[in-house]
Amino acid sequence: MITDTDLKHLRRCVELAKTALEKGDEPFGSVLVSEDGEVLAEDHNHVAGGDHTQHPEFALARWAAENLSPEERSGATVYTSGEHCPMCAAAHGWVGLGRIVYASSSEQLAEWLGELGVAPSRVRNLAIHEVIRDAEADGPVPELAEQVRGLHRQFHSSSAN
């Protein structure tokens, strides 16, 4: 179930996705929040330089592994503008992070990109539960998913020019 607190953090993720877009990058943003509600770290996409592993969810998993105990990691929540890709879901699972809350799903993204004529990624589109056996994941959130859709439309219309 999505709470008001979840919505607050997801809105920040959408803001971070907008920041990525403004910097010429694909619009994704993520926030790591402790069990007691403290924002621990946040990031946005950095793939425009050519390294397509520079996803914010992956960066937050690394940060958590370096800065939090296993207990703190399992109690933390990762909020993100888009459902984790398989690489990020695996990183999330390997470092033992807790709940994942996303504004838009991988399935929605694939559909939107198809509508925009964007070629499918080489990496398969998998739901988080297909990567992390015991994942606690909530999303998408329709009103925020529409905002994320608009950001992707903007990114791909500007990159086509």
Backbone torsions as a table, in degrees:
resi	resn	phi	psi	omega
1	MET	NA	135.4	-179.5
2	ILE	-88.9	125.4	-178.5
3	THR	-100.5	173.5	175.0
4	ASP	-62.2	-37.3	176.7
5	THR	-63.0	-43.6	177.0
6	ASP	-57.9	-45.1	-179.0
7	LEU	-61.6	-39.8	178.3
8	LYS	-58.7	-47.9	-178.6
9	HIS	-70.4	-36.2	177.0
10	LEU	-65.5	-36.8	176.1
11	ARG	-61.9	-38.0	176.1
12	ARG	-63.9	-38.6	177.4
13	CYS	-60.6	-41.5	178.0
14	VAL	-64.8	-39.0	175.4
15	GLU	-60.7	-42.9	178.8
16	LEU	-65.5	-36.4	176.4
17	ALA	-63.2	-39.5	176.5
18	LYS	-63.1	-39.7	177.2
19	THR	-60.8	-45.1	178.0
20	ALA	-58.7	-45.7	179.8
21	LEU	-60.0	-44.5	179.3
22	GLU	-61.5	-26.9	179.1
23	LYS	-91.6	8.1	177.1
24	GLY	85.1	17.1	-177.2
25	ASP	-110.5	166.1	176.0
26	GLU	-63.4	139.7	-171.4
27	PRO	-81.5	90.3	173.9
28	PHE	-136.8	139.5	176.8
29	GLY	-145.1	148.3	-176.6
30	SER	-144.0	152.9	-179.8
31	VAL	-134.9	136.5	175.8
32	LEU	-105.6	125.1	-175.5
33	VAL	-124.2	133.8	-179.7
34	SER	-71.1	168.2	178.8
35	GLU	-58.8	-30.5	-179.9
36	ASP	-92.9	10.6	172.6
37	GLY	93.8	4.5	179.6
38	GLU	-81.0	131.0	174.0
39	VAL	-73.0	118.0	-176.0
40	LEU	-93.2	-37.9	-177.0
41	ALA	-163.3	155.6	175.0
42	GLU	-149.2	158.7	-178.2
43	ASP	-162.2	169.2	174.0
44	HIS	-134.1	174.4	-177.2
45	ASN	-62.1	144.8	177.0
46	HIS	-135.9	40.0	-174.9
47	VAL	-91.3	-8.7	-175.6
48	ALA	-59.5	-25.4	179.1
49	GLY	-76.1	-4.1	176.6
50	GLY	110.1	-14.5	178.1
51	ASP	-92.5	100.0	-174.8
52	HIS	-79.1	11.2	171.7
53	THR	-95.4	-0.8	-175.9
54	GLN	-85.1	53.7	177.4
55	HIS	-86.5	147.8	-178.2
56	PRO	-64.8	-34.5	-179.2
57	GLU	-65.5	-37.0	178.5
58	PHE	-67.2	-42.9	178.8
59	ALA	-62.6	-40.4	179.6
60	LEU	-68.5	-35.9	176.4
61	ALA	-62.9	-43.8	177.7
62	ARG	-62.3	-44.8	180.0
63	TRP	-59.3	-45.7	-179.2
64	ALA	-61.5	-41.9	180.0
65	ALA	-61.8	-35.4	-177.8
66	GLU	-84.0	-22.7	-169.4
67	ASN	-121.5	-9.8	-176.1
68	LEU	-125.3	149.8	174.1
69	SER	-72.2	162.6	176.3
70	PRO	-55.1	-37.8	179.2
71	GLU	-66.8	-42.1	178.6
72	GLU	-65.1	-39.6	179.0
73	ARG	-63.4	-43.8	-177.0
74	SER	-67.7	-23.6	178.4
75	GLY	-89.4	-10.0	-176.6
76	ALA	-81.0	158.0	176.3
77	THR	-120.9	136.5	173.3
78	VAL	-103.8	122.3	175.0
79	TYR	-103.5	141.3	-177.7
80	THR	-151.7	150.2	-179.5
81	SER	-69.7	-28.6	180.0
82	GLY	-135.7	141.3	179.1
83	GLU	-51.0	142.3	-179.4
84	HIS	-54.3	140.0	168.3
85	CYS	-74.8	170.6	-179.9
86	PRO	-58.0	-37.3	179.1
87	MET	-62.6	-47.0	-177.4
88	CYS	-71.4	-37.0	176.9
89	ALA	-62.6	-42.5	179.2
90	ALA	-63.0	-44.1	178.4
91	ALA	-60.5	-43.5	178.3
92	HIS	-58.0	-47.9	-179.9
93	GLY	-66.1	-42.4	-177.6
94	TRP	-64.0	-36.2	-179.4
95	VAL	-89.0	-4.4	173.3
96	GLY	78.6	30.8	176.4
97	LEU	-70.3	159.1	-177.4
98	GLY	-85.4	-131.2	-172.9
99	ARG	-62.5	149.0	175.1
100	ILE	-121.3	132.3	177.0
101	VAL	-128.2	126.6	-176.2
102	TYR	-128.4	146.4	-179.6
103	ALA	-77.5	-39.5	-179.3
104	SER	-132.8	150.0	-176.2
105	SER	-92.1	162.3	175.1
106	SER	-61.9	-37.8	178.7
107	GLU	-62.4	-43.5	177.6
108	GLN	-61.9	-45.5	-178.8
109	LEU	-59.2	-46.3	179.7
110	ALA	-59.6	-41.4	178.4
111	GLU	-63.4	-47.5	-179.2
112	TRP	-60.9	-45.0	-178.6
113	LEU	-64.9	-38.1	175.8
114	GLY	-60.4	-43.1	178.1
115	GLU	-62.3	-31.2	-179.6
116	LEU	-85.8	-2.3	179.8
117	GLY	78.6	19.3	179.2
118	VAL	-82.9	130.2	179.6
119	ALA	-61.9	143.7	178.6
120	PRO	-61.1	149.7	176.6
121	SER	-67.6	155.8	173.7
122	ARG	-67.7	-26.0	-178.2
123	VAL	-89.0	131.4	-179.5
124	ARG	-62.5	146.1	176.1
125	ASN	-83.5	108.4	179.4
126	LEU	-123.5	139.7	173.9
127	ALA	-69.2	154.4	-179.7
128	ILE	-52.5	-43.0	-178.0
129	HIS	-64.2	-18.9	176.6
130	GLU	-81.3	-14.1	-178.9
131	VAL	-106.6	-46.3	-179.5
132	ILE	-106.4	115.7	-175.0
133	ARG	-55.8	-43.7	-173.1
134	ASP	-114.4	31.9	-176.2
135	ALA	-66.3	138.6	168.8
136	GLU	-103.2	106.1	-175.5
137	ALA	-132.2	137.3	179.1
138	ASP	-129.4	137.7	178.3
139	GLY	147.0	174.2	-2.3
140	PRO	-79.6	173.6	178.0
141	VAL	-117.1	107.3	-169.8
142	PRO	-49.9	-47.8	-177.0
143	GLU	-64.1	-37.8	179.1
144	LEU	-78.1	-33.3	177.6
145	ALA	-59.5	-38.7	178.1
146	GLU	-63.9	-37.7	176.6
147	GLN	-64.8	-43.3	179.0
148	VAL	-63.4	-40.8	177.2
149	ARG	-57.0	-44.5	178.5
150	GLY	-60.7	-38.3	178.3
151	LEU	-65.2	-41.5	178.7
152	HIS	-67.5	-39.1	177.1
153	ARG	-60.3	-44.0	179.3
154	GLN	-63.4	-45.5	-179.1
155	PHE	-59.9	-49.4	-174.8
156	HIS	-75.5	-25.0	174.9
157	SER	-75.2	-34.5	178.7
158	SER	-76.1	-32.6	180.0
159	SER	-77.2	-15.3	177.2
160	ALA	-81.9	-15.5	-178.8
161	ASN	-87.4	NA	NA
